[in-house]
Amino acid sequence: MKIHDISIPISLETPVWPGDEALKLNRVAKMEEGALYNMTEIACGVHMGTHVDAPYHFLQEGSKIEKLDLNILVGEVQVIEIPFEDGLITSNVIRKAGIFPGMKRVLFKTSNQERWKLAPKFQEDYVGVSIDGAEALVKMGIKLVGIDYLSMAPFTDSVSPHKILLGAGIILLESLYLNEIKPGVYFLCSLPMNLVGAEGAPSRSILIEMDHPGVINV
């Protein structure tokens, strides 16, 4: 069994959405200064690094992070590589992507992987899912969608695709590190922090290579 960590390392260099506060680490106890232990305080937004979006992020009456079904966040997933020339994941791109019938979870590997190399500067031209792309995913019965940059929706329209996907109960997994992941079927485990009342939460996410891949609808 081989495990791939697809979480973005959270550091002072991790890019954040424009206007969000960057990570703050404060060592409040230091052994080198005589303390009996080391202790660090952390301050950041819940959408820092690899994270899960709950419906409440864009829907006032939507479910919050503690109400998400963990069964959706654990199970078989298909990693789809989007050609680098596609700057937007439209319904046409999704139609040609080769998503297996019955697949409930998909992760999009795009040219966003190159944008991580430009951290900590936020890149506005990242690849996201268009309105009609979001509608296509809903019609396919997808339950979880992941992407390899800070937002599922493009910077030019960061609201509409989110509302379509979250409104259909689709869980969103953002800021994935898929640079070294080949397209194919894996077993996903992505467990967000259980932050009661929050619209999102950081999530340590891994892919496990399956010895006998196949659509099993977990």
VENJOMO-V285407 format. One line per field, one symbol per residue. ss: DSSP state (H for helix, E for strand, C for the rest). A space follows every 50 residues. Layout:
ss=???
//
This chain:
ss=CCEEECECCCCCCCCCCCCCCCCEEEEEECHHHCCCCCEEEEECCCCCCC EEECHHHCCCCCCCHHHCCHHHHEEEEEEEECCCCCCEECHHHHHHCCCC CCCCEEEEECCHHHHHHHCCCCCCCCCEECHHHHHHHHHCCCCEEEECCC CCECHHHCCHHHHHHHHCCCEEEECECCCCCCCEEEEEEEEECCCCCCCE EEEEEEEEECCCCCCCCC
//
